[in-house]
Amino acid sequence: MARQVPIRSAEEIAMARRAGQLAAEVLAMIEPHVVPGVSTEALDRLCHEHIVNVQRAIPGNLGYQDYPKTVLTSVNQVVCHGIPSPDKILKKGDIVNIDVAVQQDGWFGDTSRMYYVGEPAPLARRLVETTYEALRAGIRVVRPGATLGDIGHAIASVAQRGHFSVVREYCGHGIGQIYHDAPQVLHHGRPGEGLRLEAGMVFTIEPMLNAGKGETRQLADGWTVVTRDRSLSAQWEHMVAVTPEGYEVLTAWPGGTGGYPAI
């Protein structure tokens, strides 16, 4: 039996917002450290120390279903769930997604973003920017009365226009005091279909687009997911609350969106 989607009170959304802001702060903190020559293990260590020693919070990924690290670092053809390693050294031209979850006072915050390591190739930049636009399109249709199918359709439409593929095996999710809760938020769909949104729902939207085909495979470590055709992949993730007027991004970046369009 499917779990019912929780409807959050204003006080509960405030708790989710605080956890989301902490997660966003981690991604802002780590940005200047994403440079050629750094290992993904070193980035993970910095994020762990910031969450534990500065934020006085709990790394939400560490130990979750036996995951061994604080963040997930997905480089180039890695779609998601890349495990930080001292052997994975970033080089010029790489693109990398860093995905972080923070738990505070029992509430989870979950967000991810893409980083360029030096100057990316034109295709890599276009993939990253299109994936961000897909996230933005999905978020901007969120409002009471809209459906999950509306979100998925908006995301897939952007991907199609950019001639990129949507990864279908992984999706967004409800989040609160449970890390992965109802509903499942697919990144493809038909307008008007699926769950109808209500004010108070909180979930992530986290599209993954591939430069090649959409098929993926999981490596032997049980976590790392790569594109089957070894093409580049990109992902962005925000936590969103449905408000009476539309939506609120709970993981807004400290200092604004920089060179990216506002959501």
N, C-alpha and C positions, 0 to 999 in steps of 0.2 A: 504494500500500500504506500503510495507516494506521501511524503511529508507535506503538511499544510504550510503555505508560505506565511511566515510571521509578519504581523503588522506592528511596527514599532511605534512607541510613544515618543513625544518630543524629548523626554529625558533619556530614553534609550538611544535615540539618534544622536544625541549629544555625546554619549559614551562611545558610540561607533565613530563619530567624527574625530574625537580626541585620539583614538587608536589609529585612525586613518591618517591624521596629521603627523603622528609620530613616524609612521611608515614612510610618508612622503619626505619627511626631514632626513631620513636615512639616505634616500636616493639623492637628495640635494648634497648631503655631506660627502658622498662617495664620488661625485662627479669629477672633481679635480684630480682624483687618484686613478682614473681610467685612462691610462697612458701606455704607449708602447714600452714593453719590457716588464710590466707588472704581471704577477701571476694572479689567477682568479682566487687562489687560496689567500693571497695577501688582501685582496678586496673583501673577501669573506671575513677575515680576521678584523679588519677595520670596522665593518658593519656590526659585527658581534660586540666589539668593545664599545661602540657608540650606543647600541641598544641597552647593554647591561650597565655600563659605567656612567654614561651621560644621561640617558633617558630613564634609567632605573626601571626598565620594562623587561619583558620576556621575549626572546626570539621565537616567533610563532612557528617557524619551519623546523627548528632544531628538535629532532626526536619525533616529529609528526610522521606517523606510519614508518618509523625508524629512519627517517631522512637524517643524514649525518652532519649537515652544515646549517648555517644561519640563513644564507641567501642561495638563490639559484642563479647560475651564470650561464647563459646560452649564447654561444659565439657562432656567428656565420650560419652554417647549415644546421645548427642545433635549434630545434623548434622551441623546446621548453625543457625544464627540469634538469638542466646541466648542472653537474656537481662540481663545485670549486675544487681545484687541484693545484699543488705546487708545480706540476709539470705543464700546466696550461698557461703559457706565456702569451700575453696579448701583443700583437704586432700591428704596424701601421696598415691602415686600410680595413682592419677588422670592424665588424659591428657586433655589439653585445647587448643582450637584454639582462638586466639585473632585477630579480623579483624578490621582494621582501615582505615578510609578515611580522607584525609586532602585536603582542598581547599585553594589554594593561587593564587591570581591574576586571579581568574576565572577558574583555571584549577584544576582538581581532580587528586589525587594520591590515589591508593587503593591497599592494600596488606594484607595478613594474614599469620600466621605461627603457628605451633604447639609448645607447651611447655610441658615438663614433670614436674609434681609436686613430687619431690623426685624420687625414683626409680620405673619405671613402670613395670607391669607384662610383661613377654615375648611376649604375643600376642599383647598387646598395643604397645610395642616398634616396633614390626614387622609391624603392621598396619601403624604407623606413618612413618616409614622409607620407606615402600612400596609406600605410598601416595606421599612422596617427590620424589621418583624415577619416579612415574607416571607424576608428574608435570615436572620433568626434561626431561623425554622422550617427552612430548608434546611440550615443548619449543624448544627442539633441532631439531625438524623437520620444524620449522618456517623459511621460506625463500620465496622470490618471486617465484611464480609458484606452490608452494605447496597449498594444500587445507585444509579447516577446517576439512574435513573428515580424512585427514592424521593425524592431531593433535589428534582427538578423538580416532582414531584407535591405535595410539601409547600409549595413556593413558590407554585405555581398555585392551591392550595387557599386560601391566605391572600388572594391577589389576588381570587379569585372571591367570597369572603365579603365583601370590601370593595367589590365592584362596580367593580373596576379591571381593566385589560387587561395581559397579559404581553407584552412585546416579544419576538418569537421569532427575529428576524434576528441577534441578538447574544447571546453566551453567555460563561460562565466558561471557564477554560483552565488546563491544567497550566503550571507555572512553576518555574524553577530557574536553571540557567545559560543556558537559552533562555527568552526573555521569554514567548512564546506557544507552549506545548508541548502534547502530549497529556496528558489527554483534553480533549475539548470537554464543558463542563458546561452542559447546557440548563436553562432555568428553567421547563420544563414537562415532563411525562412521566407514565408509568404505574408504579405500585409494582411492584417486582420486575424491571423491565426495564432493559436497558442494562448497562454495565460494572459488575462486582462490585468493591467497594472492598477494598483491602488496606492493612495498616499500612505506612507509608512513602510513600504517595502524597501529593503536594502539589499543590494547585490553588486557583484562585479561585472564589468564588461571588459573583455580581454582578448580582442581578435588577434589571431596569428595568420599572417599571409606569407605564402611562399612565392619565390620568383619563378619556380617551375611548377610542377604538378603538386596537388594537395596531399598526396599520400605520404605517410610517415612510417617510421619503424622505431621500436625501442631497443636500445643497446642492452648488452648482457648485464650491465650494472643494475638493471631493474628500474632506472629512473630516466636516464638521458634519452630524449626523443629527437631524432634527426629526420630531415627530409629524405625520402626514399631515393630520390634522384640526385641528391647531394647539392641541390640548389640552395640559395640563401633563403633565410626565413627571418621574419621580424614580428615583434609582439609589443603591444602597449596595454596597460591595465589601469583602470580606475575603479574605485568604489563609488556607487551612486545611491542616493536616497530619492525615492519618489516623493515629491512634495505636492501640496494641493494645487500649486501653480505650474508645476513641471518637474524639475529635478534639481538636486544639489550634488556636486562632486565633493565627496568626503575626503578625497586624497589630493586636493589641490596642491600644486607645487609651491613651496615657499618662494616668494619673490616673483611669482607669475610664470608664464609659459615661455619666456625668453623669445627665441626666434620662431616658435611655433604659434599658430593661430590660437586665440583663446577659445575655450569650449563654451 
